[in-house]
Amino acid sequence: MLPVVVVHGGAGHIPKERAELSTIGVKEAARTGYAILQKGGSAMDAVVEAVALMEINPRFNAGRGSVLNVKGEVEMDAMVMDGRTLDSGAVSAVRRIANPVQLARLVMEKTKHLCLTAEGASKFARSMGVPEVPEESLITDYAKMRWKKNLQPDANPVECQMGKMGTVGAVSVDKDGNIACATSTGGMINKMEGRVGDTPCVGCGGYADNNIGAVSPTGHGEAIMKVTLSRLVLFHMEQGKTPEEASDLALMYMKERVDGLGGVVVVDAKGTWAARFSSLQMSWAAAQQGELHYGLYHGENFVEPVQENI
């Protein structure tokens, strides 16, 4: 069953013209992570590289392609967690960084802290030699269009959120049985300046524990934080539920308790995985035992050889 990597490209309502590109993107990310694992790389290496690939893909709401805040600027959040040690690193409201997930890993490995924010994160990035990129390079025409549309006095916030691509994330177990997760996002369309969602918060935007498994979620950040969604999934797994059962229970609770929709990718220590969501869609892909599984709508689980196109 090992190694395994599972990725998601965000939950929500993905416009038809972008859905196919989203599926292509998650499949590519899963293949990239799996290739690293096959060569003996760590679960952390796999999830970071899988997410970094989606951050540079303008089809996702992370890195290049991030949605814009109310001022028309990009502010991004990301986190990683190591299931062996429970070490974690995160950045929030970070700007002009092409791959926030890689900066989050540096926070974990090079500091005594779990999260750095805004200008502090930028200073740390410079001290680590991480290059800044022009903000314009992170802003797509699609993001500008959604931003402008949501500025209109008669804008429907729900409809505008439906058009956005989601948070990206990955979970993995490597050949040694070590587990990791990574999540990255541009946040919520037209959010207030300085708004931070669930992604950089341990237990909300991700969690990994070698003794249980790992989770990376996507959806409405405020709802995810209220129920600490990632840790809630793992709680149910600790009680003996399968990854699929635990995911469904946690997502149902979030919907019933705080009216929140979302999705998760989950893996346990044995390599059993799940990709579950309460939203209309969630692009996801999983690579295991030479097979690539993927889907977008409920009930989908297409399978093809993982080696294809590598």
N, C-alpha and C positions, 0 to 999 in steps of 0.2 A: 504493500500500500504506500510505502514511502519511496521517494519524496513526493510531495504534492504542493501545488500552489493554486490559489483561487483568487480571482480579481473581480472587481466591479467597477463600472463606469458611471454609477449614479442611478438613483431611483427617482421616479416621477413620471412626467408625461413628455416623452421624447418625440418631437415632430418627425413625421414619416421621412422627410427628406434627409434627416440627420441620423435616423435609427440605424441604417445599414453601416454608416461610417463609424458609429459608436460600437457596433458589434465587431467590426474589423479591428478597431482599436483595442478592445479588451482581449481579443484572441491573440493579437500580436504581443500584448503585454504578458499574457499567460505563457506563451511560447518562450518569451525572453527569460522570464523567471525560471521556467522549468529547465531551460538549457543550462542556466547557472547551477541549478541543483544537481543535474545529471553529471556535471563536471566536478562535483564535490563541494560546490559553494554552499554557504550557510543560508539558513532561512532568512536571516536579516539581509544578506546580499540580494536574495531573490525578490523580496517584497520591495526593497528600496529601488532596485532597478526597474521592476515592473511598474511601480508608481511613477518613477522619474520619466519613463517612456510616455505615460499618459499625460504628464505635466507639460510635455513639449508638443503634445497633440492638440491642436486648436478645437477639436471636437468635444473636449471635456471642460468642466468647470474647475480647473486647477492649473496653476502655472499659466502658460499661454492659452488663452481662451477663458480665463477667469471672468466671472461677472463683475460689474462695476458697482462701487458704492454710490451714495447719493450725490457725491461730488464728481462722479465720473472717473474715479481712481480705482486701482487694483490693490486690494489688501488680502493677503493669503494666510491660511493656517495649515499646519502639517504636524504629524506626529509619527513616531516609531516606538515600538516596545519589544524588548527581548524577553522571551518567555523563560529563558534559563535563569536569569538573574533578577527579573522584574525591573531592570533598568529601562528608563524611557527618556525620550528627548522630544521637545516640541518647540515650534515657533508660532506666534500669532500676530496678526495684523502686519505681516512682513511685506516689504515692497521691493520692487526692482531685483528680484531673485528669480532666476529661470527655474530652479528646482528646489523649492522649499523643503521637500522631503529629505534631500541630502543635507541641508542645513540642520534639520531636526536631528538627523543621525549624529552630526558633529556636536550638537548640544549634549546628546547622550554620552558620547565618547570623550569629549574634551572639556566638559565642565562638571561641576558638582550639582548643577541645577537640572530641573526637568523641563522648564519652559522659559524661553526668552521672548520678549514682545517688542514690536514696533522698532523704534530707533535703537534700542538695546540689542535687538536681534541683528540689525543692520551693522552696528559696530562690531559685533562678534563675527559676523560674516566677513567683514573686511579684515579682521585680525587673522582669520583662517585662510585668507587668500581667495575667498569665494568672489568671483567677479560680479559687479552690478551690471544689469542690463537696462537699456532705456525702457521706461514704462510703456512707451508706444509699442514696443515689440511684444508685449504681453496682451495688448488690447486688440481684439478682432472686430471686424465690421459687424459681425453677428451680436457681439456683446454691446457694442455701441447702439445698435438698433433696439435691443431689448431695454437698454437703459433709457433711451429717449422715449420709448413707448410708455414706460412706467412713470415717466415724469409728468405725463399729461394729467390734468385735474380729474378726468373721468376714467383714469386707468383702473383696471380690475387687478388688484394685487394677486389674486389666486390665478387668474389667467396668465399673468406675466411670469409667475413662478413656474407655471406648467411648461413654458417655452425654454426653460434653462436646462442645460446639461448638468449632470450631478457631480457631486464629490466623487473622487476616485480612491480606491483602496485595494489592499491585498493582504492575504494571510498565507502562511506556509509552514510546512514541517520538512526539515531536511533529512538526509540519510542518517544523521546521528540522533534524530529524534528531537532536535531543538526546534522551537516554535517562535514565530515572530509575526508582527502585524505592522502595517503602515497605512496611513490615510492622509489625503491632501485635498484642499478645497479652496475655491475663490469665495465661498460663502454664499450669502443671500443677495439676490438682485436688489439694487438700490438700498442696501443696508445703511444704517447710520455710520458715520466715520468712527472707526475704533471698535465697531461691533466684532466680538469674537464668538464663534459658535462652538459646537461640541468637539470639533476635530482635534484641537490640541489638548483636550482634557482627558486624563487617564480614566478609563472606566466608562467614558462616554463615547469619544471618537475612536476608541480602539482599546483592546486589552489582549495581552498574551501571557500565558502561564504554562510552562512545560507540563505541569501536573494536570491540566484540564484541556486547554486548547487556546484558540485565538479567534478574535472577532474584529471585523472592520465594517462599520455601518455607513449608511447614507440616508438622507432624508432631511426633515425639518430639524435644524440644530437645536432650537430651544426645546422641542419635545423630547429629543434624544437625551438632552442634559437632565431634564426633569425626572426621567426614569433610569438614568445611567444605563443606557441600553446595552452596551457591550458587556458590562459586568453582569447585567441581569441575564443575558443569554448564558453566560458561563455558570451563573448560579444554578440555573435549571439543569445544566449539564452535570454539575456536581451532585445534583439530586438523582442522577441516573438517566436523564433524558438524552436522546440522541441529538446531534447537532441540528437536525431538521425540526424535531419536536421542540427543542429549546428555543430555536429561532421563532417558530410560529407562536409559542406561548408569550415570548417577550414582545413581539410585534403586535400581537392581539392586545396585550396589556397597555402598550403605548397608545394604541388607537382608542381603546375604551376609556382609559384614564385621563388622557390629555388630548385626545382627538388628533393624534399625530400619525402621519404615514411615513414609511421608509422601507429600508431593506438592509440585509446583512449578508456578508460572506463569512463562513465559519468553518473551522477545522478542529478536530480533536487530536489527541496525542497519538492515536493509532493511524491517523490519516483519513478518517471518515470526514467528508466535507458536505456543506450545504450552501445553497444560494437561495435565499427566501426573501420575499418582499410583500408589503401590503399595498403598495402603490400600484398604478396601472402597469408600469414597466420597470425593469432594471436590467441594464446590459451587464452580463457576467460571463466569465469563462474560467474553466478549471482544467489543469493538466495533471495527469496521474497515469502511471503504468502505460505510457506510450500513447494515451488517448487524450484528445482535447474535447471537452464538453463545453457547450455554450448555449445561451438563450437570451431572450428579451422579454417575452410575455410569460404569464403564468402557465405552467405545465410544459414549457419547452425544455428539451434537453437533447440538443443535436450533438452528434459525435463524429469526429473525424480523426485521422492519424495526427499526432502532435508534431511529427517531423515535417509535415507538409509546409512548403514555402520557407523552410529554414535554410 
